[in-house]
Amino acid sequence: MKNLRRYELDMTRGKIWPVLLTFTMPLLLENLLQLLYYTTDSVIVGQYVGISALAAVSATTHICGMLVRFFNGTAAGAGVVISRSFGAGDRERLREAVKTTIILTSIACLILTFIGVSLSRWLLVKISTPPDVLNDASIYLKIYFGGISGLLFYNVGGAILRAMGDTKRPLIFLIICSVMNIVLDLVFVRVFHWGIAGVAIATILAQGISAVLVMLAVSSSTGAFKNLRMNNELAGEILRIGLPFGLQMAIVAFSNVFVQGYINVFGTACIAGWGVYVRLDQYMMLPIQSMGQAVTTFVGQNLGAGKLERAKSGTWTALFMMLIISSGVASMLCVFAPNLSSLFSPDEKVIEYGKLFIRMCTPIAVICCFNQILSGYLRGDGNSRMPMIITLCTHVIFRQIYLFFITKIIPENVYVVGFGYPAGWILCALTMTIYYFYWQKRKCF
C-alpha cells in the first residue's frame, strides 16, 4: 500500500499554485486525450467517408453527451465523498465509498445502455435530423451506447483515483487507449471500409480497454473489490451531492440537443460546420473544466482537513491562472479557425461555417472560467444544488427562451442562433459570482 500511495497527492499542504498545477496537468492531458477519441472520429469520417457522415457524427454529439454527462456529474458526488475521506485520513470510509460507487456504476451501465440504444433514433428525429444524415447517425448512436459501459467505468475509476490525488495512472491508461483508438479508426474505415460503424466500434473497444486498466488500479489502491457491497448511508450522500450536478449536466446537454435542432434547419453543411466548432471549442473548455475538477478535489481535501482559508485562496488562484490560459487558447483558435476547420472537411461551406461559429463564440467562452471554478468550489463544499439551479436557469431556460423568440423576431439567421451559447455563458458567470460571495458571507454567520 505504501508503494501505491506514491501516486496520491495531498492537497492540504504546500504552495497552492504548484499543487493545483501538479494535479491539473495530468488531468488536462487525460481529458485532452479523451476528447481526441471524438475528434479523431470526426476528422477520419469527414476526410474519408464524406460530409453527410461528418454531419451524422456531429448530430450525435449532444445526445451522447446528455446521458454520459448525467452519469459523470453524479460520479462527482463520489469524488467529493472520497476526497473528504482522504483529506481526513479515514481509509476505511474511503474503501466503503469506493465499493458503493462501483455498485452504483454497474446499475447506471444497465440503465444508460437500455435508454441509449432504444431511444437514439427517436431523439434524432425529434431534433429534425435531415434524412440524408439520419441513418448513419442512428447506427453510430446505437453502437456507441451498446458499448457505453467501458466509458462509464473508466470515468468513475478515474474520478476515484483523482479524488485521492492520483491523476498520473488514468493519464497513462488513456494514452495507451487513445493510440489504440486512432489505429482502429484507420483500420476499420480505410482497410475494412466499415464507414461510420467502424468509427463507433473502434471507440467502444478502446474505451473498454481503458476501463479494465483503471479499475485494476482502483482495486490495487483501495482493495475495494474484496467483499463488494453497498453502504446505504454513503450511497445516499454520494447521490445527494452528485445527482444535482448530474441533472445539471444532463439537462444542459439536453438543451444543447435543442440548440442542435435550431442549427439543423440550415442544412448539412451548417450542421457539419457547427460540429467542427463544437469539437474545437471543447479544447478551449478543457483547461477550464480540468481546473474546475481540481478545485473540487482541492476544496474537498482542505475542508476535510479543516483548512477553510486555504480552500478559498486556492479557488481564486485557480481562477486567475485560467483567465490567462483560456484567453491564450481562445486567441489561437480564432486566428487559426480556417485552418483548423479544414482539418475536418475540404468542403468550403463547412470551413466557412466552422470559422464563423469559432470566431463568434470562442472569445466570449473565456468568461466560463467563473462558472467552472466557482461551481467547483461550491461542489467541494458539498453544495451542488445551487450551481445546478444557476446553470439550468442560464444555460437551459434562458437559452431556450432566447432562441425561441430571436428566431421569430429574426428568422433564418444563423448568427443569432449561434449567439445562444455566449448569451447563456455571460448570464451564468454573473449569477454564479454573486452567489459565491453570498455563500461565503452566509457561512461566516
N, C-alpha and C positions, 0 to 999 in steps of 0.2 A: 504493500500500500504506500509506503514512503516513496518508493521509486515512481509510482504513478502520480504522486502529488506534485511532481516537478512540473506537470502541465497546468496546475492550478495557479490562479493569480489572486492574491489577497489585495483587494482594492481599498482596504481601510487604512493602509499605511503608504508612505512615500509621497513624493511630489505629485501633484494632481495631474498635470498635463501629460507627463510621460506615462503615468499609469493608464490614463484614458487612451492614449495612442497605442500603447502595448496591447491593450485589449481590442481596440477598434481595427487596427491594420489587418490582422488575420481575418477578423470578421468581415471587413470590407472586401478583402480578396475572395473570401468564401462566397459572399453574396454576388460578387462580380462574376465568378466562375459559374454560379448557378444561373445567373442571367444569360451567360454565354450559351447555355443549353438552348434557350429560346431564340437568341439572336442567330445562332448557327442554323437553327431550323428555318428562320425567315430568309437568311441570305442564300442558303442552298436551294430552298424552294423557289425563291424569286429568280435566281440565276439559271437554274437547271430544269425547273418544271414549268414556270410561267407566271404571268401576272394574276391570273384567276386563282391559282394555288396560293400565291402570296397573300391575296385578299382573303382567301379562306382561312389561313393561319391567323391573319390579323383580326378577322371577325370572331375568332375563338378566344382571343387574349383575355378579355374581361370576364367571360363566362368561366374560364379556368380559374382566374383569379378570385372570383366571387366565392366559390366553395373552399378553395385552398386557403384563402386569407382568413376565412372564418375559423378554420382549424388552427392556423398558425397564431392567430390572435388569442384563441383560447389557450393554446400551449404557453403563451406568455405568462398566464397565471401560474403555471407550474414553475416557470423560471423565477418568478418573484418569490414563491414559497421556498424553492431550493436555495436561492441566493441568500435569503434571510437566515435559513438554517445553517448555511455555510459560514456566513458572517458571524453568527452566534456560536459556531464551533459544535453544533449539535448534529453529529454524523448519523445517529440513529434516526432522527426525524428526517434527515436528508434522504436516507435509504428508503424510508416508508413513502416519502413523496415521489421518489423515482418509480417505485413499484406501482403506485397508484396511477401515475402518469402513463405508464406503459399499458396498463389495462384500459384506461380511457381512450388511448390512441387506437387500440385494437377495435374497440366499439366504433370509433369515428371512421375507421377504414371501411367497415362494412356499410355504414350509412352513406358515406360520400361516394363510394363505388356505385351503389344502387341508384342514388339520386342522379349522379353524373351521367351514367350510361342510359338511363331511362328517359331523362328529360332534355338531353343535349339537342336533338333535332327540333323539339318543340320550342326551346329557347331561341334557337337560331331563326326560326320562322317568325317568332314574336318581335324580333328586333329588325325585321324587314331585310334579312339577308338576301341578296339577289339570287335568282335561280341558277346562274352560272357558277355561283360560289357555294351554294347550299350543300350539295352532295359531298364535296371534298371537305368542307368544314365539319359536317356531321361525322364523317369517317374519322377525322383527326380527333374530335372530341371523345368519341366512344372508345377509341383505343387508349387515349390519354387517361380517361377516368377508369378504364378497366385495369390499368396498372398503377393507380394512384397511391396504393399502399406504400410503395417504395419511397415516394416523395414525402409522405406524411411521417413515416418512421425516421427518415433521415432528418427532417426538420425538427422533430421532437427530440431526437437523440442529440442533435446539435445544440438545441436550447438547454438541455440538461447539462451538457459539458460546459457551455458558456456561462451558465449560472454559477458554476464552480470556478470561473475564470479561465477555463481551457478553451481557447479559440484555435489552437495550433492543429490538433488532430482532425477536427472537422474540415479544416482547410486542406490538409494533406489528402484526406479521403476524396474530397471534391476535385482536387487537381487530377487524381487518377481517373475519376469518372468523367470529368469534362473532356479529357483526351479521348476516352472511350466513346463518348457521345459523338464527337466530331468524326472519328473514324467510321463508326457505324452509320452515321448520316450519309457519308460519302459512298460507303459500300452499298447500302440499301437503295439509295437514289441513283447513283451513277452506274453501278455494276448490275444490281438486280432490277432496276427500273420499277421500284415499288411506289414511286411518287410520294404523295403526302402521307400515305400509310406507313411507308418506310421511315419517314422522319419521326412519326409518333412512336413507332416500335423502338427505334434507337434511343429515344428519350427515356422511355419507361424501363428499358433494360439497364441503362446507365444509372438511373435513379435507384433501381433495385440493388445494384452492387454497392452504391454509396450507403444505402440503408443498412445492409448487412455489416459493413465495416464500422459504422458509427455505433450501432447497437452492441457490437462486440466490445468497443471501447467503453461504453456505458457500463456494461457488465463487469469488465475488469476493474473499473474505478470504484464502483459502488457495491458490487455483489448483489444487485437488485433482482437478478433473475432467480436467485435462490428463494424458495418459499414465496413465490409470486402471489400477492394478494392485494386487495384494495382496502385502504384505510378510509372509511366513510367521512370522517372528520376532515382529513386532508383533501379528499375529493371535493367536499363542499367548499373548502377555502380556495382551491385551485379554480373551480368553476365560478365562484363569487368574484374573483379578481379577473379571470380570463374571459368569461362569457361576454361581459360588456365590450371588452376590446375586440373579441372575435366578431360579435354582432356589428360593431362599428366598422371593422374592415370589410366584412361581407356585404353590408348594406352600401358602403361607399363603392365597392366593386360592382354591386348590382346597379347602383346609379350610373356607373360608367357604362354598363351594358346599354342603358337607355340613351346615353350620350352617343354610343356607337350607332344606335338606331337613327339618330338625327344625322350622323355622318353618312350612313348607308344610302340615303336618298340622293346623294351626289354622285353615285356610280362607283364602278370597280376601281378606277384609278385613284379616286379620292379615298376610298376605303384602304387601299394599299399604302397611299401616302400618309394617312393617319396612323396606320400600323407602324410605318417607319418611324414617325415621330414618337409614338408610344414606346417603342423599343429603345430609341436613343435617349429619350427623356428619363428612362429608368436608370441610365448611367449617371445622370445628373442627381437623381434621388438617392442612389445607393450610398454615397458617403453620409448623407443626412440621416437616412434610416439606420445605417450601421451605428452612427454615433448616438442616435436615439436609443437603440438597443443597449449600447454600452452604458448610457446614463441610467437606464432602468436597473441594470445589474449593479452599477456603482452606488446608486442611491439605496437599493435593497440591502447590499452588504453593509454600507455605512450606517444606515438606520438600524439594522440588526445589531451593530456594534455600539449603538447609542451616539453616533457622531453626526448630529444634525447639521452643524455649520459646514463641515467638510462636504456633506451631501449637496448643500446649496452652492458652495463655491465651485464644486465640480460641474454643476449644471451650467453656470454662467461661463466657465472656462470652455466647456464643450460648445456652447452657442457661439462664442467669439471665434473659435477655430473654424467652425463650419460655415460661418458667414464669409470668411476669407476663401476657404477652399471651394465652396459652391459657386461663388462669383467667378472664380477662375475657370471652373468646368463649364459654366454657362457661356462664358465668352468664347471658349474654344468651340463649343457646339454651334454657336451662331456663325462664327467665322467660316467653319468648315461644313456647314449644313448641306450645300450641294454635293460635295464630295462624299460625305457620309451617306446621303440618300442614294447616291448612285451605286453604293456597295450592295444595296438590296435589290435594285432593279435598273436595267438600262433604259426603261421607258421614260421619256421626257416628262410626261404628265405626272407620273408618280414622283419623280425627282422634284418637280415644281411644288406639288402639294406637300411633300415632306419638308422642303425648305421653308415654305410658308408657315406651317404649324410650328416648326422648331424655333424660328425667329420671333414668332408672335408670343409663344408661351414660355419658353425656357428662361428668359431673363427674369420673369416675374416669379419663377419657381424658387428663386433664392429665398424668398420670404417663408418657404416651408420649413426653414431651419427653426423658426419659432414654434411651429406646430409640432414637429417631431421631438425636439429637445425638451420642451416644457411638458409635453404629454408624457415623455419618457420619465421625467422626474415624478410626475403625479402617479404613474403606474408603479414605480418603485416604492412609492409611499403608500401603496395599497389602494389608491383612488383611481380606478379605471372607469368609473361611471361618468364623471363629468367630461373627461376627454371624449368619451363616446358620444355624449349628448351634443357637445360643441361641434364635433366633426360631422355628425349626422345632420345637424341643423344647417351647417355651412356648405358641406360637400354634397349633400343629398337634397334636402328640402329646398334650400336657396337655389342650388344649381338647376334643379328641375323646374322651379318656378321661373327662373331667368330664361331657360331655354324655351319653355312653353310660350311665354309672352313675346320674347325677342323674335322668335321665328314667325309669329303672327304679325308683329309690327314691321319687321324687315325680313320678308320671306326669301328663301332661296339664296341666302348669303352665307357662304362658308366661313367668313371672318367672324361674324357674331356667334356662330355655333362654336367655333374653336376657342373663343374667349371665355366659354363657360368654365373651363378649368381655372384660369387665373383669377376670375371673379370670386370663386369659392375659396381659393387659397388666401386671398387678401383678407376676406372677412373672417376666416378661421384664425389667422395669425393675430389679428386684433383681439378677438374674443378670448383666445387661449392665453394671451399675455395678461389681459385684465383678470382672468380667473386665477392664474398662477399667483398673482400678488394678493388676491382676496384669500386664497387658500393659506398662504404664509401668514397673513395677518390674523386669520381665524385661529391658526394653531398656537399663536402667541398668547391667546386668552384662555 
